[in-house]
């Protein structure tokens, strides 16, 4: 995982705590890991 992808991963985890669309964030995370 590159540095940029890791930053996006951490940012997505951080925003998922504040936004109601947690499922959407999880889908983005899964898509990024594949």
C-alpha positions as CSV (number, residue, x, y, z in Angstrom):
1,X,0.0,0.0,0.0
2,X,1.5,3.3,-1.0
3,X,1.7,6.3,1.2
4,X,-1.1,8.1,-0.6
5,X,-3.4,5.1,-0.3
6,X,-2.6,4.8,3.4
7,X,-3.5,8.4,3.9
8,X,-6.9,7.9,2.2
9,X,-7.4,4.8,4.3
10,X,-6.8,6.6,7.5
11,X,-8.9,9.6,6.3
12,X,-11.8,7.3,5.4
13,X,-11.6,5.6,8.8
14,X,-11.6,9.0,10.5
15,X,-14.6,10.4,8.5
16,X,-16.6,7.1,9.0
17,X,-16.8,8.0,12.7
18,X,-18.6,11.2,11.9
19,X,-20.6,10.4,8.8
20,X,-23.8,8.3,8.8
21,X,-22.8,6.6,5.5
22,X,-20.4,4.1,7.1
23,X,-21.4,1.4,4.7
24,X,-20.3,3.6,1.8
25,X,-17.0,4.2,3.4
26,X,-16.5,0.4,4.0
27,X,-17.3,-0.2,0.3
28,X,-14.6,2.3,-0.6
29,X,-12.1,0.7,1.8
30,X,-12.9,-2.8,0.4
31,X,-12.5,-1.5,-3.2
32,X,-9.2,0.0,-2.3
33,X,-7.9,-3.2,-0.7
34,X,-8.7,-5.4,-3.7
